[in-house]
């Protein structure tokens, strides 16, 4: 899961080395906390949160295929 999120976010941000993803939870129910450079925050969230919503939708579809549930939180 973590690798898939990193692949998605790498294509959006300029400062790739500042991406931090923390996994919380167990095998079935997982929460991924995403941290990026403050200058890239707008690129990850998008206008009216459309990019963030799309990332969450893709991750939920990927998790469902794996038989898991995932929640993506974008934090400062």
C-alpha positions in Angstrom: 0.0 0.0 0.0 2.7 2.4 1.0 4.6 1.9 -2.2 1.5 2.6 -4.3 0.8 5.9 -2.5 4.4 6.9 -2.9 4.3 6.2 -6.7 1.2 8.4 -7.0 2.6 11.3 -4.9 6.0 11.2 -6.6 4.4 12.2 -9.9 2.8 15.2 -8.4 5.5 16.9 -6.2 8.7 18.7 -6.9 10.5 17.8 -3.7 10.4 14.0 -3.9 12.9 13.5 -1.1 10.5 15.2 1.4 7.7 12.6 1.0 7.0 10.8 4.3 4.4 8.0 4.6 3.6 6.5 7.9 1.5 3.3 8.2 -0.8 2.8 11.2 -3.3 0.0 11.9 -3.3 -3.7 11.1 -3.3 -5.8 8.0 -7.1 -5.4 7.2 -7.7 -1.8 8.3 -4.8 0.6 7.4 -4.3 4.3 7.8 -1.6 6.0 5.7 -0.4 9.4 6.9 1.2 11.5 4.1 3.6 14.3 4.7 5.1 16.4 1.9 7.1 19.7 1.7 4.8 22.7 2.5 5.5 24.1 -1.0 4.1 20.9 -2.5 1.0 20.7 -0.3 -1.2 22.6 -2.9 -0.2 20.1 -5.6 -1.2 17.1 -3.5 -4.5 18.7 -2.4 -5.6 20.4 -5.6 -8.3 22.9 -6.2 -11.2 22.2 -3.8 -9.5 19.0 -2.8 -10.0 17.2 -6.1 -6.5 15.7 -6.3 -6.6 14.5 -2.7 -10.0 12.9 -3.3 -8.7 11.2 -6.5 -5.7 9.8 -4.5 -8.0 8.5 -1.8 -10.3 6.9 -4.5 -7.4 5.2 -6.2 -6.0 3.9 -2.9 -9.4 2.6 -1.8 -9.8 0.8 -5.1 -6.3 -0.7 -4.9 -7.0 -1.8 -1.2 -10.3 -3.4 -2.2 -8.5 -5.5 -4.8 -6.1 -6.6 -2.1 -9.0 -7.4 0.3 -8.1 -4.5 2.7 -9.4 -1.1 3.8 -7.3 2.0 3.6 -7.6 5.6 4.7 -5.2 8.3 3.5 -4.6 11.3 5.7 -2.7 14.3 4.4 -1.0 16.0 7.4 1.2 19.0 7.8 
